């Protein structure tokens, strides 16, 4: 039995400091380089497991060096990876993050990231879990067609559910997401994503619109904290002030902190949701103190 079944992207992040852009014909020297576990779903799974939740992970990686790195990292956190599928047809996905003086830009090779299918989340795995979480929804292009039916089945089996959409590279902002949200208990967009999905100008307006479909909306707002909305009300939970070393994976860490409380309580009362959001803020503040999305949870 598992507390949480996480499905979605598993890749590596290559963090390059000291460079934000390259000009044709030039070569620049970076000030630092780190290879870390990447992928919204994988980071959430790793940190959730390190917070004491029993986690299984379903995803797709290539049969390559980066794929083995992903496996080793997830295993080191105690995540069950029997549903992590390995393929020869694609290389493991990579995101290269360039940062300089507080600015950041990324380039992603999707590779195996987009290869997740609904069949990678078998019914027996659902029956063994209390909660289903899917991260980086928009990147899972092979997953979109069957996703509403999978979430409906999870709810029918008694699971609670959550989704983090991440940015939509196609900027369509649907891909069956609205149908999925009808069977979703907690939705974790950031402010820009929430506004893009709802075509609204303010986070509060976006949260209000999304709460008409999903039970709990958690709009992540970085240093401004989080806005939590249900059909009945909205409230805010502040971020915890800390010195930021690296913000990669902060939102995914927030997911892990929130879910670590939510899965145990299975409650959607305001006071319980506030406690979940406070746990999310604490996890996010812990994450940004080190480089990469999981480094702060490895100790």
Long-range contacts (C-beta under 8 A, 24 or more apart in sequence): 1-54, 1-128, 1-129, 1-130, 2-54, 2-55, 2-56, 2-80, 2-128, 2-129, 2-130, 3-53, 3-54, 3-55, 3-129, 3-130, 3-131, 3-263, 3-264, 4-45, 4-48, 4-53, 4-54, 4-55, 4-56, 4-129, 4-130, 4-131, 4-132, 4-133, 4-259, 4-263, 5-55, 5-56, 5-57, 5-58, 5-83, 5-121, 5-125, 5-126, 5-128, 5-129, 5-131, 5-132, 5-133, 6-41, 6-42, 6-44, 6-45, 6-48, 6-55, 6-56, 6-57, 6-58, 6-133, 6-134, 6-135, 7-41, 7-57, 7-58, 7-59, 7-83, 7-116, 7-120, 7-121, 7-132, 7-133, 7-134, 8-39, 8-40, 8-41, 8-42, 8-58, 8-59, 8-116, 8-133, 8-134, 8-135, 8-136, 8-137, 8-139, 8-140, 9-38, 9-39, 9-40, 9-41, 9-42, 9-59, 9-93, 9-113, 9-116, 9-135, 9-136, 9-139, 9-140, 10-37, 10-38, 10-39, 10-41, 10-42, 10-57, 10-59, 10-60, 10-61, 10-70, 10-74, 10-84, 10-92, 10-93, 10-112, 10-113, 11-38, 11-39, 11-42, 11-61, 11-66, 11-70, 11-92, 11-93, 11-94, 11-95, 11-111, 11-112, 11-113, 12-36, 12-37, 12-38, 12-66, 12-69, 12-70, 12-92, 12-93, 12-94, 12-95, 13-37, 13-38, 13-94, 13-95, 13-96, 13-97, 13-248, 13-292, 13-293, 14-94, 14-95, 14-96, 14-97, 15-97, 15-99, 15-246, 15-248, 15-291, 15-292, 16-96, 16-97, 16-98, 16-99, 17-99, 17-100, 18-99, 18-100, 19-98, 19-100, 20-98, 20-99, 20-100, 20-101, 20-103, 20-104, 20-105, 21-98, 21-105, 32-291, 34-291, 34-292, 35-69, 36-248, 36-291, 36-292, 36-293, 36-294, 36-295, 37-69, 37-70, 37-73, 37-74, 37-292, 37-293, 37-294, 38-93, 38-94, 38-95, 38-293, 39-70, 39-93, 39-113, 39-135, 39-136, 40-135, 40-136, 40-164, 40-166, 40-251, 40-252, 40-255, 41-133, 41-134, 41-135, 41-136, 41-164, 41-252, 42-70, 42-73, 42-74, 42-135, 43-135, 43-249, 43-252, 43-253, 43-256, 43-293, 43-294, 44-133, 44-135, 44-164, 44-252, 44-253, 44-255, 44-256, 44-259, 45-74, 45-77, 45-79, 45-256, 46-73, 46-74, 46-77, 46-79, 46-256, 46-293, 46-294, 46-297, 47-77, 47-252, 47-253, 47-256, 47-257, 47-283, 47-287, 47-293, 47-294, 47-297, 48-255, 48-256, 48-259, 48-260, 49-77, 49-78, 49-79, 50-77, 50-78, 50-294, 50-297, 50-298, 51-256, 51-257, 51-260, 51-283, 51-297, 52-260, 53-259, 53-260, 53-263, 54-80, 55-79, 55-80, 56-80, 56-81, 56-82, 56-83, 56-125, 56-128, 56-129, 57-81, 57-83, 57-84, 58-83, 58-84, 58-85, 58-116, 58-120, 58-121, 58-125, 59-83, 59-84, 59-85, 59-116, 59-120, 60-84, 60-85, 60-86, 60-87, 60-90, 60-112, 60-113, 60-115, 60-116, 60-120, 61-85, 61-86, 61-87, 61-92, 61-112, 62-86, 62-87, 62-88, 62-90, 62-91, 62-92, 62-111, 62-112, 63-87, 63-88, 64-91, 64-92, 66-91, 66-92, 66-94, 67-92, 67-112, 73-294, 76-298, 77-294, 77-297, 77-298, 83-120, 83-121, 83-122, 83-125, 85-115, 85-120, 87-112, 87-115, 89-115, 90-115, 97-248, 99-246, 104-247, 104-248, 110-139, 113-139, 113-140, 114-139, 114-140, 114-141, 114-142, 115-142, 116-140, 116-142, 116-143, 117-142, 117-143, 117-146, 118-143, 118-145, 118-146, 118-147, 118-149, 118-150, 121-150, 123-153, 123-157, 126-153, 126-154, 126-157, 126-159, 127-157, 129-159, 130-159, 130-160, 130-263, 130-266, 131-159, 131-160, 131-161, 131-162, 131-259, 131-262, 131-263, 132-159, 132-160, 132-161, 132-162, 133-161, 133-162, 133-163, 133-164, 133-255, 133-259, 134-162, 134-163, 134-164, 135-163, 135-164, 135-166, 135-252, 135-255, 136-164, 136-165, 136-166, 137-163, 137-164, 137-165, 137-166, 137-175, 137-177, 137-180, 138-165, 138-166, 138-167, 138-168, 138-169, 138-170, 138-175, 138-177, 139-166, 139-169, 141-175, 144-175, 144-176, 145-176, 147-176, 147-179, 147-180, 148-176, 148-179, 148-180, 148-182, 148-183, 151-180, 151-182, 151-183, 151-184, 152-183, 154-183, 155-183, 160-185, 160-186, 160-262, 160-263, 160-266, 161-185, 161-186, 162-186, 162-187, 162-188, 162-255, 162-259, 162-262, 163-187, 163-188, 164-188, 164-189, 164-251, 164-252, 164-255, 165-189, 165-193, 165-197, 166-193, 167-192, 167-193, 168-193, 168-196, 171-196, 173-197, 178-213, 181-210, 181-213, 181-214, 182-213, 182-214, 184-214, 184-215, 185-214, 185-215, 185-216, 185-268, 186-214, 186-215, 186-216, 186-217, 186-218, 186-258, 186-259, 186-262, 187-214, 187-216, 187-217, 187-218, 188-218, 188-220, 188-251, 188-254, 188-255, 188-258, 189-217, 189-219, 189-220, 190-219, 190-220, 190-221, 190-222, 190-251, 191-219, 191-220, 191-221, 191-222, 191-224, 191-227, 194-219, 203-227, 204-229, 204-234, 207-234, 208-234, 215-268, 216-268, 216-273, 218-258, 218-277, 218-280, 220-251, 220-254, 222-247, 222-250, 225-281, 226-254, 226-277, 226-280, 226-281, 228-273, 228-274, 228-277, 230-268, 230-270, 230-273, 233-270, 235-270, 235-274, 237-274, 237-277, 237-278, 237-280, 237-281, 238-281, 239-281, 239-284, 239-285, 240-281, 240-282, 240-284, 240-285, 241-285, 242-285, 242-288, 242-289, 243-289, 244-288, 244-289, 245-288, 245-289, 245-290, 245-291, 246-288, 246-290, 246-291, 246-292, 247-288, 248-291, 248-292, 248-293, 249-287, 249-292, 249-293, 249-294, 250-284, 250-287, 250-288, 250-293, 251-284, 252-287, 252-293, 253-283, 253-284, 253-286, 253-287, 253-293, 253-296, 253-297, 254-280, 254-281, 254-283, 254-284, 255-280, 256-280, 256-283, 257-281, 257-282, 257-283, 257-284, 258-283
